Amino acid sequence: MAERLRVLIVEDEMLVAMNIEDMLLDLGHEVAGLASRLAPALALAEEAEIDAAVLDVNLAGEQSFPVADLLDRRGIPFLFATGYGLGGIEERYRGRVVLQKPFRLADLGAALQSAIQG
């Protein structure tokens, strides 16, 4: 990708979050925020200056769909990163980019590009 994106990471497992952060940096992007729980994720999704987001579906037993709703209202593209596949995605978001965990750098890059392009 040519442009440098400011990306929000919403992920409850710190090692996975750090791995995603490293991958984003390797892709030439920056991490604009990191949240591991729903409340801080909502605050960042509402206020942070971000170009895109990577959302884990399950955040310590809570789902991240309210974050997706907020990003959607702001017109910010996002993708879901989940180990559950499409089965864990609410019906209204089935058309969005879903990245199956675990994933590699190239997978994240392609998924992010796809989310940005809509």
N, C-alpha and C positions, 0 to 999 in steps of 0.2 A: 504494500500500500504506500502510496506516495505521501499522503498527509499524515501528520502526527496527531493521533487522537488522545483525548483525555478520557480515560475509561474508569468507570466505577466497578469495583468487584464486590459482589455480595455472596459470601461463602462462609459457612460456619466452621469448617475444618481448617485450622490455621496452616497446616502443611500444604493443603490443596491451594489455599489462597496465596501462599508464598510462591508456589509453583506457577500459578496463573500470572502473578505479578512478574516473575522472572521471564515468562514467555512473552508477556506484553512488552516488556523492556527490550527483549531480543527482537521483537517485531518493529521496534522503533516508536512505540507509543509510551504514554506516561500513565501512571495510576493516579486518578484524581481523587480517589477515596476508597476505603475498604470498610465493609461492615460485616459483622458475623451474626447479627441478630436483626429481627424485623424493625424495631423502633429506630435504631440508628440508620438502618438502610433507608427507611422512609424519609428521615430527615435529610440524608444526603441526596436522595432522589429528588427531593423537593427544592433544595437550595444550592447544591453543588454545581459548579460550572463543568459539565461533562458533555462529551460527544457521543458516548455509547456506554453500555453496561453489560456485564456478564453476571447472570443471576443463577445461583444455585436454587433449585425449587424448594428443597426442604432445609429450613434454618432452625435447627434444634427443635424440631417438632412443629414449627410454624411454617406456612407456605409463603413464598415470596410474591404471589400474584398481586397483592396490594401495591408492591413496589413497581411491578410491571404496569399496573393501571396508571400510576402516577407518571412514570416515564412516558407512557403512551400519550397521556394528556399534554405533556411537555413537548411531544414530537421527537423524543430521544430514542434512537434505535437501541435494541437490546437483543441478547440471545440467552437462552436457557442452557445451563450446563448441569446435567443430571445423570445419575446412574440408573434412573428408572425408565428412561426412554420416553416415547410419546405417551405411554400409559399414565405417566405422572403429570401430564400437562392438561390443564383445564381446557375444555372444548373450545372456548373462545380464542385460545392461544395456539391451537394446533397448527396454524399456518405459519407460525414464527419459526425462526431458526432454533433447532435443538441440537446441542452438542453432547454426544454420549460420553460419559466419563468411563474410564480414563481416556484422555486424548493427548495428542502430540502437538507440538508447535505448529506444524503445517495445518492441522485440523482447526486449531484456534484461529489462525490467520484467515483461512478460507471462510470459516463461520462468521467471523467479525466482518469480513468484506461483504458477505452475503446479507448480513443484518443491516449494514450501512446502506447497501443498494436497495433494500426493501424488497 
